[in-house]
C-alpha cells in the first residue's frame, strides 16, 4: 500500500511537470496553429541560463529562475516577430523554422558549455516522511511552482481581456481581426508566454534530473505525447493528459519496469488515436 501511495505522489509530480511543458506547446498550436519543435530547446536554454546565473554570476537560485523565464520569453517573442510571423500560415515553413531554432539552441549550448553535464543541483535538500511514504523537499517546491504557474496561465487565458482576445483569435482569426484584435501584437505575446513556460520548467527541473545540450529531446517527445492525448490546441486537455501520463508512467514503471512502462504509455496513445484521433478534448475541425 505504501508503494502504491508513493507511486501516486511521483505520478502527480511528473504530471505537474509535463503539464507545464505541454501547456506552452499546446498554447502555441492552439493560437498560432504552429507546431513548435523548438520547445525542447527553450527547456534546455532555461536550464543553462539558470545554471550560468548561479555558477558564473553568483545569483541566488530564485533570481536565476526568474532570469531564465524572462530570457526564454524574450527570445521566443523575438523569434516570432522576426521569423515565424513572416510565414505563420505556412505550416511546413514554421515546422522547419522551429526545428532549425532547436538545433541552433542545442548546438550553441554544446559549444558554450561542452557536452558534459555541469554540476547544477537544487538548493534545497531533505526529505519529508509520513510513515513509509516520503517526498523530497525539491519535488515539493517544484510541484508548488508548477501548480502556481499552471493556475496563473489559466487566469491569464480565461479571466483576462488578453486571454479572451487570444481565444478569439484561436477560434476565428478573421472575425477577431475584423473586431480590432491585432494578431501581429498578440501572436508574439502568446509565443513568448509559451517559451517562458518551457524556460521555467527547464530552470526548476534540470537541477533535479540532469542538464546537457540534448535533454530537450525527451522533453519534446513527452510534450507531443501529452498534447496528442489531450487534443492538439486544448489547454484543458493538455492539463488532464499530463497528469494521466505522469500517473501511468509512474505506476507502470514501479510495477512493470521502466521499458514496459514506456510501452504501456505508447500503446494507450496508439489506441486513443485509433478510436478518438482528435484526443480526449480535441475538436474535429479547428479554425485558425
Backbone as CSV, one residue per row, in Angstrom:
resi,resn,N_x,N_y,N_z,CA_x,CA_y,CA_z,C_x,C_y,C_z
1,UNK,0.827,-1.213,0.000,0.000,0.000,0.000,0.857,1.257,0.000
2,UNK,1.961,1.206,0.785,2.852,2.365,0.832,3.474,2.643,-0.535
3,UNK,3.884,1.563,-1.216,4.478,1.752,-2.546,3.446,2.295,-3.534
4,UNK,2.192,1.915,-3.363,1.131,2.417,-4.230,0.948,3.925,-4.036
5,UNK,0.940,4.375,-2.787,0.813,5.809,-2.490,2.037,6.564,-2.978
6,UNK,3.226,5.965,-2.751,4.465,6.606,-3.182,4.473,6.797,-4.706
7,UNK,4.032,5.774,-5.435,3.978,5.881,-6.896,2.980,6.949,-7.323
8,UNK,1.870,7.075,-6.601,0.895,8.113,-6.917,1.468,9.502,-6.739
9,UNK,2.242,9.705,-5.664,2.871,11.015,-5.435,3.854,11.339,-6.552
10,UNK,4.635,10.343,-6.929,5.585,10.549,-8.034,4.831,10.875,-9.320
11,UNK,3.720,10.167,-9.571,2.932,10.413,-10.775,2.357,11.820,-10.822
12,UNK,1.881,12.315,-9.686,1.342,13.680,-9.636,2.449,14.697,-9.888
13,UNK,3.626,14.456,-9.319,4.758,15.358,-9.542,5.164,15.373,-11.004
14,UNK,5.254,14.178,-11.605,5.572,14.116,-13.037,4.498,14.806,-13.866
15,UNK,3.231,14.576,-13.500,2.138,15.184,-14.238,2.187,16.695,-14.219
16,UNK,2.534,17.285,-13.074,2.639,18.741,-12.984,3.747,19.264,-13.889
17,UNK,4.870,18.544,-13.926,5.969,18.957,-14.807,5.566,18.846,-16.274
18,UNK,4.942,17.726,-16.638,4.506,17.536,-18.019,3.455,18.575,-18.415
19,UNK,2.580,18.928,-17.458,1.543,19.913,-17.759,2.167,21.260,-18.081
20,UNK,3.163,21.657,-17.304,3.812,22.945,-17.541,4.477,22.977,-18.910
21,UNK,5.090,21.858,-19.290,5.714,21.772,-20.612,4.670,21.776,-21.723
22,UNK,3.657,20.927,-21.567,2.678,20.740,-22.635,1.793,21.960,-22.825
23,UNK,1.537,22.717,-21.760,0.690,23.902,-21.899,1.332,24.926,-22.823
24,UNK,2.639,25.112,-22.701,3.313,26.027,-23.618,3.261,25.537,-25.047
25,UNK,3.455,24.230,-25.222,3.421,23.630,-26.557,2.047,23.791,-27.197
26,UNK,1.001,23.454,-26.432,-0.352,23.497,-26.990,-0.865,24.924,-27.114
27,UNK,-0.344,25.846,-26.290,-0.744,27.250,-26.402,-0.345,27.816,-27.765
28,UNK,0.865,27.503,-28.198,1.335,27.992,-29.488,0.519,27.384,-30.625
29,UNK,0.254,26.090,-30.527,-0.526,25.473,-31.604,-1.961,25.986,-31.607
30,UNK,-2.568,26.081,-30.425,-3.968,26.482,-30.354,-4.211,27.887,-30.872
31,UNK,-3.271,28.794,-30.646,-3.477,30.194,-31.018,-2.873,30.512,-32.376
32,UNK,-1.651,30.045,-32.629,-0.986,30.368,-33.889,-1.154,29.275,-34.935
33,UNK,-1.495,28.057,-34.514,-1.526,26.946,-35.446,-0.141,26.460,-35.820
34,UNK,0.858,26.718,-34.955,2.252,26.373,-35.226,2.676,25.241,-34.291
35,UNK,3.243,24.182,-34.854,3.842,23.117,-34.050,5.277,23.518,-33.742
36,UNK,5.551,23.799,-32.490,6.836,24.375,-32.098,7.850,23.283,-31.756
37,UNK,8.647,22.896,-32.728,9.687,21.910,-32.490,10.824,22.452,-31.639
38,UNK,10.855,23.748,-31.417,11.911,24.348,-30.592,11.580,24.317,-29.108
39,UNK,10.448,23.729,-28.733,10.018,23.766,-27.338,11.058,23.119,-26.422
40,UNK,11.611,21.992,-26.845,12.653,21.356,-26.049,13.900,22.215,-25.949
41,UNK,14.176,22.990,-26.996,15.332,23.879,-26.964,15.182,24.979,-25.924
42,UNK,13.970,25.528,-25.773,13.752,26.554,-24.762,13.848,25.959,-23.355
43,UNK,13.465,24.696,-23.206,13.653,23.986,-21.933,15.148,23.916,-21.604
44,UNK,15.959,23.510,-22.567,17.411,23.437,-22.382,17.979,24.816,-22.063
45,UNK,17.553,25.817,-22.820,18.059,27.174,-22.625,17.720,27.687,-21.230
46,UNK,16.492,27.415,-20.767,16.117,27.825,-19.425,17.019,27.216,-18.373
47,UNK,17.342,25.932,-18.536,18.239,25.272,-17.595,19.628,25.887,-17.594
48,UNK,20.168,26.140,-18.774,21.522,26.694,-18.847,21.572,28.161,-18.401
49,UNK,20.529,28.926,-18.672,20.502,30.308,-18.181,20.509,30.340,-16.658
50,UNK,19.706,29.470,-16.041,19.688,29.405,-14.576,21.036,28.933,-14.042
51,UNK,21.613,27.938,-14.690,22.922,27.434,-14.256,23.987,28.518,-14.353
52,UNK,24.030,29.238,-15.483,25.040,30.286,-15.657,24.849,31.408,-14.645
53,UNK,23.602,31.757,-14.366,23.337,32.825,-13.410,23.796,32.438,-12.007
54,UNK,23.635,31.157,-11.645,24.041,30.701,-10.311,25.546,30.501,-10.231
55,UNK,26.108,29.780,-11.195,27.521,29.394,-11.097,28.483,30.491,-11.515
56,UNK,28.133,31.246,-12.549,29.043,32.271,-13.065,28.792,33.650,-12.459
57,UNK,27.515,34.012,-12.312,27.197,35.341,-11.790,26.950,35.345,-10.281
58,UNK,26.859,34.160,-9.676,26.657,34.087,-8.236,25.295,34.550,-7.766
59,UNK,24.303,34.476,-8.628,22.965,34.928,-8.262,22.256,33.884,-7.402
60,UNK,21.334,34.310,-6.535,20.500,33.338,-5.817,19.655,32.550,-6.809
61,UNK,19.364,31.308,-6.437,18.643,30.435,-7.355,17.287,31.000,-7.793
62,UNK,16.462,31.553,-6.900,15.179,32.109,-7.360,15.342,33.219,-8.403
63,UNK,16.372,34.061,-8.222,16.633,35.115,-9.220,17.076,34.495,-10.531
64,UNK,17.866,33.426,-10.450,18.315,32.741,-11.663,17.138,32.155,-12.427
65,UNK,16.172,31.586,-11.693,14.973,31.045,-12.347,14.192,32.163,-13.026
66,UNK,14.043,33.284,-12.341,13.336,34.425,-12.939,14.052,34.912,-14.191
67,UNK,15.369,34.960,-14.144,16.148,35.363,-15.318,15.935,34.394,-16.474
68,UNK,15.872,33.091,-16.179,15.638,32.096,-17.227,14.264,32.278,-17.856
69,UNK,13.258,32.571,-17.029,11.901,32.788,-17.546,11.873,34.000,-18.463
70,UNK,12.482,35.097,-18.015,12.488,36.326,-18.819,13.286,36.123,-20.103
71,UNK,14.451,35.481,-19.993,15.304,35.289,-21.166,14.645,34.439,-22.235
72,UNK,14.049,33.316,-21.842,13.397,32.445,-22.827,12.133,33.100,-23.381
73,UNK,11.426,33.847,-22.545,10.228,34.543,-23.024,10.564,35.609,-24.051
74,UNK,11.599,36.388,-23.780,12.007,37.442,-24.721,12.516,36.835,-26.025
75,UNK,13.310,35.767,-25.931,13.811,35.121,-27.144,12.662,34.559,-27.971
76,UNK,11.678,33.954,-27.312,10.518,33.441,-28.039,9.746,34.549,-28.720
77,UNK,9.579,35.670,-28.015,8.885,36.828,-28.600,9.623,37.327,-29.841
78,UNK,10.938,37.467,-29.736,11.730,37.944,-30.874,11.674,36.959,-32.036
79,UNK,11.750,35.682,-31.743,11.718,34.658,-32.789,10.400,34.726,-33.559
80,UNK,9.303,34.923,-32.843,8.008,35.013,-33.522,7.934,36.274,-34.375
81,UNK,8.375,37.391,-33.828,8.279,38.670,-34.548,9.154,38.661,-35.797
82,UNK,10.375,38.176,-35.664,11.344,38.288,-36.749,11.213,37.196,-37.810
83,UNK,10.768,35.995,-37.415,10.776,34.888,-38.363,9.426,34.211,-38.528
84,UNK,8.838,33.750,-37.442,7.600,32.979,-37.549,6.476,33.801,-38.152
85,UNK,6.401,35.072,-37.781,5.314,35.932,-38.258,5.296,36.041,-39.771
86,UNK,6.442,35.929,-40.401,6.525,36.061,-41.853,5.879,34.890,-42.595
87,UNK,5.763,33.753,-41.917,5.208,32.572,-42.593,4.306,31.791,-41.643
88,UNK,3.554,32.505,-40.806,2.789,31.856,-39.753,1.722,30.914,-40.303
89,UNK,1.237,31.157,-41.500,0.202,30.305,-42.084,0.765,29.169,-42.933
90,UNK,2.084,29.148,-43.104,2.738,28.068,-43.851,3.259,27.051,-42.835
91,UNK,2.510,25.961,-42.653,2.832,25.021,-41.588,4.180,24.337,-41.799
92,UNK,4.501,24.012,-43.037,5.784,23.360,-43.302,6.939,24.303,-42.983
93,UNK,6.797,25.570,-43.383,7.867,26.540,-43.128,8.072,26.760,-41.636
94,UNK,6.979,26.868,-40.878,7.129,27.086,-39.432,7.715,25.856,-38.742
95,UNK,7.371,24.674,-39.219,7.977,23.468,-38.650,9.481,23.464,-38.886
96,UNK,9.911,23.847,-40.090,11.339,23.883,-40.388,12.042,24.966,-39.581
97,UNK,11.373,26.118,-39.426,11.969,27.203,-38.642,12.177,26.796,-37.187
98,UNK,11.142,26.228,-36.588,11.252,25.867,-35.174,12.242,24.722,-34.967
99,UNK,12.267,23.767,-35.895,13.257,22.696,-35.805,14.665,23.267,-35.928
100,UNK,14.850,24.218,-36.856,16.149,24.861,-37.006,16.570,25.600,-35.750
101,UNK,15.623,26.289,-35.104,15.947,27.005,-33.874,16.350,26.026,-32.775
102,UNK,15.666,24.892,-32.698,16.038,23.898,-31.689,17.479,23.431,-31.903
103,UNK,17.853,23.166,-33.151,19.215,22.732,-33.442,20.223,23.824,-33.119
104,UNK,19.858,25.076,-33.394,20.751,26.198,-33.073,20.967,26.298,-31.570
105,UNK,19.883,26.222,-30.797,19.999,26.343,-29.336,20.828,25.194,-28.760
106,UNK,20.502,23.959,-29.147,21.212,22.814,-28.576,22.694,22.830,-28.944
107,UNK,23.007,23.201,-30.185,24.414,23.255,-30.588,25.140,24.431,-29.962
108,UNK,24.442,25.537,-29.757,25.058,26.675,-29.069,25.408,26.309,-27.632
109,UNK,24.495,25.594,-26.944,24.797,25.155,-25.575,25.961,24.169,-25.564
110,UNK,26.039,23.321,-26.590,27.142,22.371,-26.694,28.478,23.099,-26.854
111,UNK,28.497,24.136,-27.685,29.732,24.886,-27.937,30.143,25.685,-26.702
112,UNK,29.187,26.319,-26.059,29.498,27.206,-24.933,29.820,26.414,-23.667
113,UNK,29.035,25.390,-23.357,29.179,24.696,-22.080,29.810,23.313,-22.196
114,UNK,29.935,22.787,-23.417,30.544,21.483,-23.590,29.522,20.363,-23.474
115,UNK,29.931,19.133,-23.797,28.988,18.004,-23.816,28.698,17.421,-22.436
116,UNK,29.532,17.698,-21.452,29.346,17.113,-20.132,28.268,17.851,-19.337
117,UNK,27.575,17.102,-18.488,26.561,17.714,-17.633,27.243,18.538,-16.547
118,UNK,26.889,19.810,-16.403,27.514,20.629,-15.364,26.995,20.250,-13.977
119,UNK,27.731,20.670,-12.966,27.305,20.410,-11.587,26.268,21.456,-11.199
120,UNK,25.011,21.109,-11.380,23.895,22.028,-11.133,22.885,21.292,-10.266
121,UNK,22.823,21.663,-9.000,21.958,20.962,-8.066,20.915,21.901,-7.476
122,UNK,19.820,21.328,-7.070,18.753,22.112,-6.446,19.222,22.617,-5.083
123,UNK,18.911,23.871,-4.743,19.455,24.440,-3.499,18.858,23.854,-2.222
124,UNK,17.748,23.150,-2.308,17.130,22.552,-1.126,17.396,21.063,-1.083
125,UNK,17.608,20.560,0.116,17.770,19.120,0.308,16.856,18.691,1.447
126,UNK,16.832,17.421,1.704,15.984,16.924,2.773,14.769,16.206,2.240
127,UNK,14.147,15.448,3.118,13.000,14.625,2.745,11.931,14.704,3.824
128,UNK,10.701,14.801,3.395,9.563,14.756,4.318,8.987,13.342,4.289
129,UNK,8.778,12.784,5.484,8.289,11.409,5.578,6.972,11.350,6.337
130,UNK,6.111,10.448,5.906,4.881,10.121,6.633,4.769,8.615,6.622
131,UNK,5.295,7.979,7.650,5.380,6.533,7.658,6.417,6.060,6.665
132,UNK,6.015,5.162,5.787,6.935,4.659,4.765,6.875,5.488,3.481
133,UNK,6.017,6.515,3.466,5.884,7.381,2.285,6.737,8.625,2.483
134,UNK,7.488,8.983,1.474,8.349,10.152,1.596,8.344,10.940,0.294
135,UNK,8.677,12.216,0.413,8.816,13.090,-0.755,9.917,14.091,-0.464
136,UNK,10.755,14.348,-1.438,11.877,15.262,-1.229,11.392,16.704,-1.210
137,UNK,12.142,17.546,-0.524,11.801,18.967,-0.456,11.855,19.602,-1.846
138,UNK,12.814,19.166,-2.666,12.938,19.714,-4.016,11.689,19.426,-4.837
139,UNK,11.176,18.198,-4.739,9.973,17.853,-5.503,8.755,18.622,-5.005
140,UNK,8.690,18.871,-3.712,7.581,19.673,-3.183,7.616,21.089,-3.723
141,UNK,8.801,21.677,-3.774,8.933,23.032,-4.306,8.572,23.069,-5.784
142,UNK,9.078,22.095,-6.526,8.767,22.026,-7.965,7.270,21.871,-8.178
143,UNK,6.649,21.013,-7.389,5.210,20.804,-7.507,4.446,22.093,-7.238
144,UNK,4.857,22.827,-6.208,4.192,24.091,-5.879,4.372,25.114,-6.992
145,UNK,5.589,25.219,-7.523,5.846,26.174,-8.608,5.029,25.815,-9.839
146,UNK,4.960,24.540,-10.168,4.188,24.102,-11.337,2.713,24.451,-11.178
147,UNK,2.142,24.184,-9.996,0.728,24.475,-9.790,0.454,25.977,-9.842
148,UNK,1.355,26.778,-9.284,1.181,28.235,-9.341,1.248,28.720,-10.785
149,UNK,2.224,28.226,-11.555,2.362,28.649,-12.950,1.170,28.209,-13.787
150,UNK,0.687,26.980,-13.561,-0.485,26.495,-14.296,-1.706,27.332,-13.957
151,UNK,-1.892,27.632,-12.662,-3.017,28.467,-12.252,-2.941,29.863,-12.851
152,UNK,-1.729,30.435,-12.877,-1.558,31.774,-13.455,-1.894,31.780,-14.939
153,UNK,-1.498,30.711,-15.651,-1.816,30.639,-17.078,-3.321,30.540,-17.298
154,UNK,-4.002,29.749,-16.474,-5.454,29.628,-16.620,-6.141,30.965,-16.341
155,UNK,-5.673,31.685,-15.346,-6.245,33.009,-15.068,-6.017,33.942,-16.257
156,UNK,-4.802,33.895,-16.819,-4.492,34.745,-17.972,-5.391,34.430,-19.160
157,UNK,-5.574,33.152,-19.450,-6.303,32.755,-20.649,-7.808,32.911,-20.488
158,UNK,-8.339,32.610,-19.313,-9.799,32.538,-19.149,-10.407,33.681,-18.339
159,UNK,-9.583,34.548,-17.751,-10.149,35.584,-16.891,-9.545,36.962,-17.130
160,UNK,-8.930,37.177,-18.263,-8.394,38.497,-18.600,-8.802,38.870,-20.022
161,UNK,-8.755,40.150,-20.310,-9.065,40.605,-21.662,-8.078,40.073,-22.683
162,UNK,-6.789,39.995,-22.298,-5.790,39.437,-23.202,-6.113,37.991,-23.536
163,UNK,-6.506,37.218,-22.516,-6.845,35.827,-22.757,-8.050,35.672,-23.664
164,UNK,-9.057,36.516,-23.472,-10.240,36.448,-24.340,-9.874,36.780,-25.779
165,UNK,-8.962,37.743,-25.952,-8.520,38.096,-27.305,-7.763,36.933,-27.947
166,UNK,-6.912,36.288,-27.176,-6.156,35.146,-27.707,-7.082,33.998,-28.082
167,UNK,-8.088,33.738,-27.242,-9.030,32.657,-27.548,-9.892,32.998,-28.759
168,UNK,-10.201,34.288,-28.915,-10.969,34.701,-30.094,-10.160,34.480,-31.371
169,UNK,-8.871,34.800,-31.322,-8.017,34.574,-32.482,-7.885,33.080,-32.780
170,UNK,-7.842,32.274,-31.740,-7.745,30.827,-31.940,-9.017,30.273,-32.560
171,UNK,-10.179,30.804,-32.168,-11.459,30.297,-32.681,-11.714,30.735,-34.117
172,UNK,-11.522,32.015,-34.393,-11.778,32.522,-35.746,-10.949,33.786,-35.949
173,UNK,-9.796,33.616,-36.590,-8.867,34.730,-36.729,-9.452,35.863,-37.563
174,UNK,-10.188,35.505,-38.610,-10.749,36.541,-39.479,-11.731,37.433,-38.748
175,UNK,-12.662,36.828,-38.012,-13.654,37.603,-37.272,-12.988,38.418,-36.174
176,UNK,-12.041,37.800,-35.452,-11.357,38.505,-34.369,-10.574,39.702,-34.893
177,UNK,-9.934,39.530,-36.037,-9.188,40.635,-36.629,-10.123,41.749,-37.066
178,UNK,-11.269,41.389,-37.621,-12.253,42.395,-38.038,-12.802,43.176,-36.848
179,UNK,-12.787,42.580,-35.665,-13.262,43.251,-34.461,-12.178,44.078,-33.781
180,UNK,-11.011,44.180,-34.414,-9.962,45.061,-33.919,-8.823,44.387,-33.193
181,UNK,-8.835,43.077,-33.098,-7.738,42.374,-32.431,-6.581,42.221,-33.406
182,UNK,-5.381,42.441,-32.919,-4.201,42.535,-33.793,-3.310,41.308,-33.614
183,UNK,-3.344,40.380,-34.570,-2.502,39.192,-34.465,-1.015,39.505,-34.368
184,UNK,-0.560,40.564,-35.033,0.862,40.880,-35.026,1.356,41.305,-33.645
185,UNK,0.424,41.715,-32.792,0.777,42.055,-31.412,0.550,40.875,-30.487
186,UNK,-0.572,40.173,-30.673,-0.964,39.116,-29.751,-0.210,37.811,-29.996
187,UNK,0.108,37.495,-31.241,0.822,36.251,-31.522,2.202,36.216,-30.852
188,UNK,3.008,37.281,-30.967,4.306,37.244,-30.271,4.169,37.124,-28.755
189,UNK,3.143,37.753,-28.192,2.925,37.631,-26.748,2.624,36.182,-26.359
190,UNK,1.762,35.534,-27.129,1.441,34.127,-26.851,2.682,33.256,-26.981
191,UNK,3.474,33.496,-28.010,4.693,32.711,-28.221,5.665,32.938,-27.076
192,UNK,5.799,34.188,-26.638,6.705,34.495,-25.531,6.265,33.853,-24.230
193,UNK,4.969,33.859,-23.949,4.455,33.210,-22.732,4.744,31.712,-22.773
194,UNK,4.516,31.098,-23.930,4.723,29.654,-24.068,6.190,29.281,-23.883
195,UNK,7.095,30.029,-24.494,8.519,29.709,-24.353,9.014,30.027,-22.942
196,UNK,8.418,31.022,-22.289,8.775,31.309,-20.895,8.391,30.136,-19.992
197,UNK,7.260,29.485,-20.277,6.868,28.300,-19.509,7.885,27.172,-19.693
198,UNK,8.358,26.992,-20.924,9.381,25.970,-21.169,10.668,26.311,-20.435
199,UNK,11.043,27.591,-20.457,12.243,28.011,-19.746,12.119,27.827,-18.245
200,UNK,10.944,28.132,-17.697,10.698,27.914,-16.271,10.840,26.438,-15.916
201,UNK,10.264,25.569,-16.739,10.356,24.132,-16.476,11.805,23.668,-16.498
202,UNK,12.565,24.129,-17.479,13.970,23.753,-17.552,14.767,24.235,-16.353
203,UNK,14.469,25.450,-15.887,15.220,26.023,-14.770,14.970,25.294,-13.461
204,UNK,13.755,24.750,-13.273,13.451,24.091,-11.993,13.616,22.575,-12.038
205,UNK,13.602,21.995,-13.241,13.682,20.537,-13.342,15.108,20.043,-13.563
206,UNK,15.888,20.741,-14.381,17.234,20.243,-14.697,18.151,20.132,-13.486
207,UNK,18.016,20.968,-12.424,18.865,20.719,-11.250,18.533,19.406,-10.541
208,UNK,17.311,18.915,-10.708,16.905,17.668,-10.059,17.261,16.467,-10.936
209,UNK,17.016,16.586,-12.239,17.279,15.471,-13.153,18.696,15.590,-13.710
210,UNK,18.844,16.235,-14.838,20.172,16.434,-15.430,20.102,17.571,-16.430
211,UNK,21.241,18.154,-16.712,21.333,19.246,-17.671,22.437,18.939,-18.666
212,UNK,22.073,18.880,-19.928,23.028,18.694,-21.012,22.395,19.238,-22.287
213,UNK,23.188,19.467,-23.329,22.621,20.072,-24.545,21.522,19.264,-25.216
214,UNK,21.437,17.966,-24.954,20.452,17.133,-25.650,19.279,16.717,-24.771
215,UNK,19.112,17.305,-23.594,17.989,16.899,-22.734,16.649,17.390,-23.283
216,UNK,16.676,18.234,-24.301,15.431,18.694,-24.904,14.738,17.644,-25.745
217,UNK,15.465,16.603,-26.160,14.853,15.558,-26.995,13.724,14.821,-26.268
218,UNK,13.964,14.254,-25.085,12.850,13.581,-24.398,11.747,14.537,-23.987
219,UNK,12.096,15.794,-23.743,11.086,16.796,-23.397,10.127,17.009,-24.557
220,UNK,10.685,17.097,-25.760,9.847,17.288,-26.943,8.935,16.083,-27.155
221,UNK,9.473,14.874,-26.953,8.667,13.656,-27.102,7.536,13.638,-26.081
222,UNK,7.856,13.972,-24.827,6.831,13.987,-23.780,5.736,14.994,-24.090
223,UNK,6.132,16.177,-24.578,5.145,17.205,-24.923,4.226,16.727,-26.035
224,UNK,4.797,16.050,-27.037,3.985,15.512,-28.131,2.975,14.496,-27.616
225,UNK,3.440,13.587,-26.763,2.551,12.556,-26.237,1.391,13.183,-25.484
226,UNK,1.692,14.169,-24.644,0.653,14.792,-23.825,-0.355,15.545,-24.677
227,UNK,0.122,16.343,-25.625,-0.822,17.147,-26.412,-1.628,16.277,-27.379
228,UNK,-1.055,15.171,-27.845,-1.814,14.247,-28.690,-2.903,13.573,-27.867
229,UNK,-2.551,13.158,-26.668,-3.525,12.506,-25.798,-4.638,13.473,-25.400
230,UNK,-4.281,14.709,-25.084,-5.280,15.676,-24.655,-6.042,16.322,-25.794
231,UNK,-5.425,16.353,-26.980,-6.045,17.023,-28.121,-5.276,18.281,-28.467
232,UNK,-4.717,18.333,-29.661,-3.916,19.489,-30.075,-4.717,20.780,-29.943
233,UNK,-4.144,21.747,-29.248,-4.792,23.039,-29.096,-5.684,23.155,-27.884
234,UNK,-5.923,22.079,-27.153,-6.798,22.111,-25.987,-5.977,22.287,-24.717
235,UNK,-6.124,23.424,-24.054,-5.378,23.690,-22.831,-5.851,22.770,-21.710
236,UNK,-7.167,22.636,-21.566,-7.694,21.727,-20.560,-7.293,20.287,-20.821
237,UNK,-7.339,19.893,-22.094,-6.950,18.539,-22.451,-5.489,18.269,-22.156
238,UNK,-4.614,19.247,-22.411,-3.190,19.076,-22.133,-2.944,18.909,-20.642
239,UNK,-3.681,19.649,-19.830,-3.501,19.548,-18.378,-3.927,18.176,-17.869
240,UNK,-5.124,17.743,-18.269,-5.620,16.435,-17.827,-4.712,15.319,-18.341
241,UNK,-4.337,15.397,-19.618,-3.499,14.354,-20.206,-2.132,14.294,-19.540
242,UNK,-1.594,15.436,-19.125,-0.284,15.448,-18.471,-0.308,14.635,-17.189
243,UNK,-1.363,14.805,-16.398,-1.450,14.037,-15.155,-1.736,12.566,-15.430
244,UNK,-2.511,12.277,-16.477,-2.735,10.880,-16.857,-1.416,10.223,-17.242
245,UNK,-0.631,10.914,-18.062,0.658,10.372,-18.499,1.594,10.197,-17.312
246,UNK,1.650,11.196,-16.435,2.531,11.100,-15.278,2.182,9.938,-14.376
247,UNK,0.894,9.734,-14.118,0.465,8.646,-13.236,0.684,7.289,-13.896
248,UNK,0.338,7.179,-15.187,0.571,5.916,-15.897,2.064,5.581,-15.910
249,UNK,2.873,6.574,-16.206,4.321,6.353,-16.268,4.860,5.917,-14.907
250,UNK,4.373,6.532,-13.841,4.857,6.193,-12.507,4.459,4.777,-12.105
251,UNK,3.174,4.444,-12.216,2.715,3.125,-11.785,3.268,2.011,-12.664
252,UNK,3.305,2.247,-13.964,3.807,1.196,-14.851,5.304,0.976,-14.642
253,UNK,6.049,2.057,-14.341,7.484,1.902,-14.090,7.736,1.147,-12.790
254,UNK,6.922,1.433,-11.768,7.098,0.773,-10.474,6.740,-0.704,-10.550
255,UNK,5.619,-1.021,-11.211,5.106,-2.388,-11.182,5.488,-3.225,-12.400
256,UNK,5.880,-2.560,-13.486,6.215,-3.309,-14.691,7.665,-3.133,-15.123
257,UNK,8.316,-2.082,-14.629,9.671,-1.788,-15.068,9.677,-0.630,-16.053
258,UNK,10.831,0.021,-16.185,10.930,1.238,-16.997,10.551,1.046,-18.448
259,UNK,11.127,0.036,-19.119,10.852,-0.163,-20.542,9.406,-0.592,-20.774
260,UNK,8.889,-1.453,-19.892,7.495,-1.882,-20.029,6.545,-0.728,-19.770
261,UNK,6.915,0.158,-18.853,6.085,1.326,-18.576,5.960,2.234,-19.781
262,UNK,7.086,2.467,-20.463,7.044,3.286,-21.671,6.192,2.628,-22.746
263,UNK,6.279,1.290,-22.851,5.485,0.562,-23.838,3.993,0.717,-23.556
264,UNK,3.598,0.623,-22.282,2.190,0.783,-21.902,1.688,2.164,-22.324
265,UNK,2.488,3.174,-22.088,2.083,4.529,-22.432,1.879,4.695,-23.932
266,UNK,2.794,4.181,-24.722,2.666,4.302,-26.173,1.472,3.504,-26.699
267,UNK,1.208,2.351,-26.108,0.043,1.562,-26.523,-1.242,2.328,-26.264
268,UNK,-1.322,2.987,-25.117,-2.516,3.767,-24.784,-2.705,4.899,-25.784
269,UNK,-1.625,5.594,-26.122,-1.728,6.689,-27.085,-2.153,6.166,-28.453
270,UNK,-1.599,5.032,-28.880,-1.969,4.458,-30.176,-3.436,4.057,-30.207
271,UNK,-3.919,3.452,-29.119,-5.326,3.075,-29.057,-6.223,4.299,-29.112
272,UNK,-5.805,5.357,-28.450,-6.590,6.583,-28.488,-6.672,7.139,-29.900
273,UNK,-5.553,7.111,-30.612,-5.540,7.631,-31.981,-6.444,6.807,-32.896
274,UNK,-6.590,5.520,-32.572,-7.461,4.670,-33.386,-8.925,4.993,-33.132
275,UNK,-9.298,5.098,-31.856,-10.711,5.250,-31.507,-11.134,6.713,-31.350
276,UNK,-10.199,7.592,-31.041,-10.522,9.012,-30.922,-9.323,9.813,-31.434
277,UNK,-9.190,9.957,-32.734,-7.983,10.548,-33.320,-7.761,12.015,-32.980
278,UNK,-8.755,12.687,-32.415,-8.593,14.099,-32.086,-8.285,14.316,-30.605
279,UNK,-7.997,13.249,-29.880,-7.611,13.375,-28.488,-8.812,13.435,-27.558
280,UNK,-8.525,13.478,-26.252,-9.583,13.470,-25.253,-10.474,14.700,-25.333
281,UNK,-9.860,15.876,-25.579,-10.619,17.114,-25.584,-10.455,17.868,-26.906
282,UNK,-9.909,17.209,-27.932,-9.681,17.869,-29.204,-10.968,18.079,-29.979
283,UNK,-10.896,18.982,-30.951,-12.029,19.256,-31.826,-11.749,18.714,-33.215
284,UNK,-12.783,18.227,-33.868,-12.590,17.644,-35.205,-12.221,18.689,-36.221
285,UNK,-12.752,19.864,-36.096,-12.451,20.945,-37.044,-11.886,22.093,-36.264
286,UNK,-10.710,22.500,-36.642,-10.054,23.622,-35.980,-9.988,24.794,-36.940
287,UNK,-10.454,25.944,-36.487,-10.400,27.151,-37.339,-9.329,28.060,-36.787
288,UNK,-8.451,28.559,-37.698,-7.365,29.441,-37.260,-7.636,30.850,-37.741
